[in-house]
């Protein structure tokens, strides 16, 4: 009997073959391999031979001692690997309710060599009293399998009456056939962001009443998103038995977050100085009662600029909140944050970078932007008028942006000449606010603020601590007899 490449056992049934994982008759069993595994060039990467990939199937037709039958197993998605040369199995068959050792005999008649995708066994009962019946199990001891991709590995069993039919694999002359899956591929890990609805807590709102210098409640620190690294149970490595996890597939993760970090910059004599302390952006993965409240700094940034932050995310599965601490002087700008996480792959794994959309910072209340406001010193007088269209009163702040994209920072309505309060009543409107007065208030807020290099036009953003706001940009003629709105 040739057992150098593959062996076939005709056994009593699945109940007596507990090591056999794949049962084609029951439709059960299949190993799962991690798609993060690195696969080599032809002949591919060898999946270690192990019992979970063995296949059991009813013979499907009686086999006597005087009649040879031919069992053919075809493999798709893989080829036979070298480790199969040493595989050997015991043989037994039930005869009249008693397990008889050495019942059936089999030998390889074709295939089964390294690189083949099939094997054919010639099988017959060892004696006239030990005939194989249709419900006896044939067990294919699947050897090491070579794969070029991690994906479905299928197997088809066919029983033939002659060697020629088995070699030609004639489907119309099969005495029995069954098909199933030896293994499949799946991602062993996931990297995602927690949706705002499930993230605890959500990012704080920028407080327009504080001129955008802090978050609601006079808080300086908030999160800008939650990154969730999770392991998927039961997805294995090359050995087919060990779960692949974030900790095993990568030794570290670099998270590069892109967005506006200008409000985290350092201060010199109370003025933002353009430098950044790394601890102002950090990770918090200590959840108190499931809340990532940025109360502890577990990992600080390794690189921090006005537009990006780089953090070393621990390799193991975890949930981390990305947190920022603002300086209380710079205006916190609303906007979204994105990230790219690049793992440092461990040996035998390929771990591509993952793009993530984090959360956004937004103001409380409402906001509107006028995209055209004329020069404060132009020939045609220009004004701004804002209206609180909500049913509650609230404070108003204003920001000028020149055509070079430079912002004045938010200043209060009360800081504009002629205005005695920043509050705007329900359904009330401001008086006509001169652009020259708005410019003067902007320069008080930011002394270096000026018109753009190539234009003396502006954009104006108006924020209100109420539900909805409307605004118009108004220009009058020189003689004051006509006006236009924008």
Buried (B, 14 or more C-beta within 10 A) or exposed (E): EEBEBBBBBBBBBBEEBEEBBBBBBEEEBBBBBBBBBBBEEEBBBBBBBBBBBBBBBBBBBBBBBEEBBBBBBBBBBBBBBBBBBEBEBEBBBBBEEEEBEEBBBBBBBBBBBBEBBBBBBBBBBBBEEBBBBEEBBBBBBBBBBBBBEBBBBBBBBBBBBEBEBBBEBEEEBBBBBBEBBBBBBBEBBEBEBBEEEEBBBBBBBBBBBBBBBBBBEEBBBBBBBBBBBEBBEEBBBBEBEEBBBBBBBBEEBBBBBBBBBBBBBEEEEEEBEEEBBBEBBBBBBBBEEEBBBBEEBBBBBEEBBEEBBBBBBBBBBBBBBBBBBBBBBBBBBBEBBBBEBBBEBBEBBEBEEBEBEBBBBBBBBBBBEBEEBBBBEEEEBBBBBBBBBBEEBBBBBBBBBBBEEBBBBBBBBBBBEEBEEBBBEEEEBBEBBBBBBBBBBBBEBBEEBBBBEEEBBBBBBBBBBBBEBBBBBBBBEEEEEEBEEE
